[in-house]
Amino acid sequence: MTGSDKKIRIWIDRTPPPEVVIPSDVELVDGPEDADGVVVAADRPWDDDACRRLPNLKVVVRSGIGYDNVDVAACAAHGVAACNTPDAPTVSTAEHALALMLAVAKRLKRSEARLAAGTVGGPGRLVGPGALELDGRKLGLVGCGRIGSLLGRYAEALGMDVLVYDPYLETAPVGTLISLDQLWAEADVVSLHAPATPETHHIINSDSLAAMRSGVIIINCARGTLVDQQALLTALDSGHVAGAGLDVTEPEPLPPDHPLLGRDNVVVTPHVASTTTVGIVRLIGQALEQALIWLRGDIPEHLLDPAAAHPGVDRRVGMAS
């Protein structure tokens, strides 16, 4: 097949749901080796070595917000564009963060365990002691982009006061913008919504935990590297941290014998916040759209390195025999 009849070859690292429409000029391939573009999740590195091994590759799209597994500069050096899909996981992830916050605050695991053990003691005592009423409490958002701000609106609907720390904002889209030290000191629940960078590595550590209120709850649906898990375990053991809800960990997944698992005040899910039925359709559909815009010669909205759009970059597929 030559000229304009040549199909665009795309590799997607998971089987797309039937709701994702595959255009007629696109061929889904079984592996990345011959692909013009790839749609990838967070669990595989895309760096200099990967680009070197894939000479046909022209674009990598991360199906999500965080792209710490994509070396944008290395891709650009090989003439490979990199994109992400920051709008796709917003609703699903914010809802998941809310679910973790409620599950930990209401001590759902503890109550279920008591019921299973037969230690409830009667219908009037189905909920164990220590459950937290969130109305009137303070939610501290570390990072307030798409997901954080939506969670903040959910929290306000519950009657919570929302505190925001985000060094990139001059005004908060929800709640009140404060310093990080203030947030540590005042929040009853701390929820992380920051990217994985050297500045945010282990932003939850022994010092920041010690600065928090006794009985604080920690929620993380961002990146596992934001939390020093040993420091968190120590604070959980002492009772200073009342509980935690984690969708991301370090490493992923946690080994079955990890001490964070099996605790009745910690809920851990395996990095699935964005993967609702509708969420997966959005993630893959929007990623595919970004790849095809690039491979058809136009500029996608979420191009991570604008310099890649230089007119001299050869990115179009099917334009030459």
C-alpha positions as CSV (number, residue, x, y, z in Angstrom):
1,M,0.0,0.0,0.0
2,T,1.5,3.4,-1.0
3,G,0.8,7.1,-1.0
4,S,-2.4,8.3,0.6
5,D,-3.7,4.7,0.9
6,K,-1.1,3.8,3.5
7,K,-2.8,3.2,6.9
8,I,-1.6,4.8,10.1
9,R,-0.3,2.1,12.4
10,I,-1.1,2.5,16.1
11,W,-0.2,0.3,19.0
12,I,-2.4,0.6,22.1
13,D,-1.0,-1.1,25.2
14,R,-4.4,-2.3,26.3
15,T,-7.4,-3.6,24.3
16,P,-9.6,-0.6,23.5
17,P,-13.2,-0.9,24.5
18,P,-15.7,-1.3,21.6
19,E,-17.0,2.2,22.3
20,V,-13.7,3.6,21.0
21,V,-14.1,4.3,17.3
22,I,-11.2,3.3,15.1
23,P,-11.0,5.4,11.9
24,S,-10.8,3.6,8.6
25,D,-7.3,4.9,7.9
26,V,-6.0,3.4,11.1
27,E,-4.6,-0.1,11.6
28,L,-4.2,-1.4,15.2
29,V,-1.0,-3.4,15.4
30,D,-0.1,-6.1,17.9
31,G,3.2,-4.5,19.1
32,P,5.1,-1.2,19.0
33,E,7.8,-2.5,16.7
34,D,6.2,-1.3,13.4
35,A,3.9,1.4,14.9
36,D,3.8,5.0,13.8
37,G,2.3,6.0,17.1
38,V,1.8,4.4,20.5
39,V,-0.8,4.9,23.3
40,V,0.7,4.0,26.6
41,A,-0.1,3.9,30.3
42,A,2.2,4.7,33.2
43,D,3.9,1.4,33.8
44,R,6.4,1.3,30.9
45,P,9.3,3.7,30.2
46,W,9.5,5.6,27.0
47,D,13.0,6.9,26.8
48,D,16.1,7.1,24.5
49,D,16.4,3.3,24.4
50,A,12.8,2.8,23.5
51,C,12.9,5.4,20.7
52,R,16.2,3.9,19.4
53,R,14.6,0.5,19.1
54,L,11.5,1.8,17.3
55,P,12.7,3.6,14.2
56,N,9.2,4.0,12.7
57,L,7.8,5.7,15.8
58,K,6.6,9.3,15.4
59,V,4.5,10.0,18.5
60,V,4.0,8.6,22.0
61,V,0.7,9.5,23.8
62,R,0.4,8.9,27.5
63,S,-3.2,8.0,28.3
64,G,-3.5,10.1,31.4
65,I,-2.1,13.2,33.0
66,G,1.2,12.3,34.5
67,Y,4.0,11.5,32.0
68,D,7.0,10.9,34.3
69,N,7.5,7.6,32.4
70,V,7.9,9.5,29.1
71,D,11.2,11.2,28.6
72,V,10.0,14.1,26.5
73,A,13.4,15.4,25.6
74,A,14.7,12.0,24.6
75,C,11.7,11.5,22.4
76,A,12.2,14.9,20.8
77,A,15.8,14.1,20.1
78,H,14.6,11.1,18.0
79,G,12.0,13.1,16.2
80,V,9.2,11.6,18.3
81,A,6.5,13.8,19.6
82,A,5.0,13.3,23.1
83,C,1.5,14.1,24.2
84,N,-0.8,13.4,27.2
85,T,-4.5,13.4,27.8
86,P,-5.0,15.6,30.9
87,D,-8.8,15.9,30.7
88,A,-9.6,12.2,30.4
89,P,-9.1,10.9,34.0
90,T,-10.4,14.0,35.8
91,V,-13.9,12.8,36.9
92,S,-13.1,9.2,37.6
93,T,-10.0,10.0,39.6
94,A,-11.7,12.8,41.6
95,E,-14.5,10.4,42.5
96,H,-12.0,7.7,43.5
97,A,-10.2,10.2,45.8
98,L,-13.6,11.0,47.3
99,A,-14.4,7.3,47.8
100,L,-11.1,6.7,49.5
101,M,-11.6,9.7,51.8
102,L,-15.1,8.5,52.8
103,A,-14.0,4.9,53.2
104,V,-11.2,5.9,55.6
105,A,-13.1,8.5,57.4
106,K,-16.1,6.2,58.0
107,R,-13.8,3.3,59.0
108,L,-15.5,1.0,56.5
109,K,-12.8,-1.7,56.6
110,R,-12.8,-1.8,60.4
111,S,-16.6,-2.1,60.6
112,E,-16.7,-4.9,58.0
113,A,-13.9,-6.7,59.8
114,R,-15.9,-6.6,63.1
115,L,-19.0,-7.8,61.3
116,A,-17.1,-10.7,59.7
117,A,-15.5,-11.6,63.1
118,G,-18.9,-11.5,64.9
119,T,-17.8,-8.8,67.3
120,V,-20.4,-6.2,66.4
121,G,-22.7,-6.8,69.4
122,G,-26.1,-5.9,67.9
123,P,-27.8,-3.8,65.3
124,G,-27.3,-0.6,67.3
125,R,-23.5,-0.8,67.1
126,L,-22.8,-1.7,63.5
127,V,-20.5,1.2,63.1
128,G,-17.3,1.0,65.2
129,P,-16.0,3.9,67.2
130,G,-13.8,6.5,65.6
131,A,-15.7,7.2,62.4
132,L,-15.3,10.8,61.3
133,E,-18.0,13.2,60.3
134,L,-16.6,15.3,57.5
135,D,-19.1,18.2,57.6
136,G,-17.3,21.2,59.0
137,R,-13.8,19.6,58.6
138,K,-11.0,20.9,56.5
139,L,-9.7,19.3,53.3
140,G,-6.2,20.3,52.3
141,L,-5.4,19.9,48.6
142,V,-1.7,19.7,47.7
143,G,-2.0,20.7,44.1
144,C,-5.3,22.1,42.6
145,G,-5.5,21.3,38.9
146,R,-8.3,19.5,37.2
147,I,-8.6,16.6,39.7
148,G,-7.9,18.5,42.8
149,S,-10.3,21.3,42.1
150,L,-13.1,18.8,41.3
151,L,-12.5,16.9,44.5
152,G,-12.6,20.3,46.3
153,R,-16.0,21.0,44.9
154,Y,-17.2,17.5,46.0
155,A,-15.8,18.3,49.5
156,E,-17.6,21.6,49.7
157,A,-20.9,19.8,48.9
158,L,-20.2,17.7,52.0
159,G,-19.8,20.8,54.0
160,M,-16.0,20.8,54.2
161,D,-13.8,23.8,54.1
162,V,-11.2,23.5,51.4
163,L,-7.6,24.7,51.8
164,V,-5.3,24.8,48.8
165,Y,-1.5,24.8,48.3
166,D,-0.4,25.1,44.8
167,P,2.8,27.2,43.9
168,Y,1.6,27.7,40.4
169,L,-1.6,29.4,41.2
170,E,-2.3,33.0,42.1
171,T,-5.9,32.4,43.0
172,A,-7.6,29.1,44.0
173,P,-10.3,27.7,41.7
174,V,-11.9,26.3,44.8
175,G,-11.4,27.0,48.5
176,T,-8.7,29.2,50.0
177,L,-5.1,29.4,48.8
178,I,-2.7,29.1,51.7
179,S,1.0,28.2,52.4
180,L,2.1,24.6,52.7
181,D,3.0,25.0,56.4
182,Q,-0.6,26.3,57.0
183,L,-2.1,23.4,55.2
184,W,-0.1,20.9,57.2
185,A,-1.2,22.6,60.5
186,E,-4.9,23.0,59.7
187,A,-6.1,20.2,57.4
188,D,-8.1,17.2,58.8
189,V,-7.7,15.4,55.5
190,V,-4.7,15.9,53.2
191,S,-5.2,14.9,49.5
192,L,-2.3,14.9,47.1
193,H,-2.7,16.1,43.5
194,A,0.8,17.0,42.4
195,P,3.1,15.6,39.7
196,A,6.1,13.5,40.5
197,T,9.1,15.9,40.4
198,P,12.2,16.3,42.5
199,E,10.4,19.0,44.5
200,T,7.4,16.8,45.4
201,H,9.4,13.6,46.0
202,H,8.4,12.4,49.5
203,I,6.5,15.6,50.2
204,I,4.7,13.5,52.8
205,N,7.6,12.6,55.2
206,S,8.3,12.4,58.9
207,D,8.7,16.2,59.2
208,S,5.5,17.1,57.3
209,L,3.5,14.4,59.1
210,A,4.7,15.7,62.5
211,A,3.5,19.1,61.5
212,M,0.0,17.8,60.8
213,R,-2.9,17.6,63.2
214,S,-3.3,14.5,65.2
215,G,-5.8,12.2,63.6
216,V,-5.2,13.5,60.1
217,I,-6.1,11.3,57.0
218,I,-3.8,11.1,54.0
219,I,-5.2,10.5,50.5
220,N,-3.0,9.9,47.4
221,C,-4.3,9.4,43.9
222,A,-1.4,11.2,42.3
223,R,2.0,9.4,42.3
224,G,3.4,6.9,44.8
225,T,6.7,8.8,45.1
226,L,5.0,11.7,46.9
227,V,4.7,9.6,50.1
228,D,7.5,8.3,52.2
229,Q,5.7,5.0,53.1
230,Q,7.9,4.1,56.0
231,A,7.3,7.5,57.6
232,L,3.5,7.0,56.9
233,L,3.6,3.6,58.6
234,T,5.4,5.0,61.6
235,A,2.7,7.7,61.9
236,L,-0.1,5.2,61.5
237,D,1.4,3.0,64.2
238,S,1.7,5.9,66.6
239,G,-1.9,6.9,65.9
240,H,-0.9,10.4,64.8
241,V,-2.3,9.6,61.3
242,A,-5.8,8.1,61.7
243,G,-5.8,6.4,58.3
244,A,-4.8,6.6,54.6
245,G,-6.4,6.0,51.2
246,L,-3.8,5.2,48.5
247,D,-4.4,4.5,44.8
248,V,-0.7,4.9,44.1
249,T,2.3,3.4,45.9
250,E,6.0,2.9,45.7
251,P,6.5,0.3,44.2
252,E,3.4,-0.6,42.2
253,P,1.9,-3.0,42.9
254,L,2.7,-3.5,46.5
255,P,3.9,-7.0,47.4
256,P,1.2,-9.0,49.1
257,D,3.1,-9.0,52.4
258,H,3.6,-5.2,52.5
259,P,2.7,-3.7,55.9
260,L,0.4,-1.2,54.4
261,L,-1.9,-4.0,53.3
262,G,-4.3,-5.7,55.7
263,R,-4.6,-2.7,58.0
264,D,-8.1,-1.8,58.9
265,N,-7.3,2.0,58.7
266,V,-5.7,1.9,55.3
267,V,-7.4,1.4,51.9
268,V,-5.0,0.6,49.0
269,T,-6.2,0.2,45.4
270,P,-3.8,-0.7,42.5
271,H,-3.6,2.5,40.5
272,V,-7.1,2.1,39.2
273,A,-8.7,5.5,40.0
274,S,-9.1,6.6,36.3
275,T,-10.1,3.2,35.0
276,T,-13.9,3.3,35.3
277,T,-15.8,2.0,32.2
278,V,-16.4,5.5,30.9
279,G,-12.9,6.6,32.0
280,I,-11.1,4.0,29.9
281,V,-13.1,5.0,26.9
282,R,-12.1,8.6,27.4
283,L,-8.5,7.8,28.1
284,I,-7.9,5.7,25.0
285,G,-10.2,7.7,22.8
286,Q,-8.6,11.0,23.6
287,A,-5.1,9.5,23.4
288,L,-5.8,8.1,20.0
289,E,-7.2,11.4,18.8
290,Q,-4.0,13.2,19.9
291,A,-1.8,10.7,18.0
292,L,-3.9,10.9,14.9
293,I,-3.9,14.7,14.8
294,W,-0.1,14.6,14.9
295,L,0.3,11.8,12.3
296,R,-2.1,13.6,10.0
297,G,0.1,16.7,10.0
298,D,-1.6,19.0,12.5
299,I,-0.7,20.1,16.0
300,P,-2.5,18.3,18.9
301,E,-3.7,20.4,21.9
302,H,-1.7,18.5,24.4
303,L,1.7,18.4,22.8
304,L,4.2,18.3,25.6
305,D,7.2,19.8,23.7
306,P,6.0,22.7,21.5
307,A,9.4,22.7,19.7
308,A,8.4,19.3,18.2
309,A,5.9,21.2,16.0
310,H,8.8,22.8,14.0
311,P,7.8,22.8,10.3
312,G,10.8,20.7,9.5
313,V,9.7,17.7,11.6
314,D,8.5,14.8,9.4
315,R,5.5,13.4,11.1
316,R,2.9,12.7,8.5
317,V,2.0,9.1,7.6
318,G,0.8,8.1,4.1
319,M,2.1,11.2,2.3
320,A,4.9,9.6,0.4
321,S,5.3,6.3,-1.5
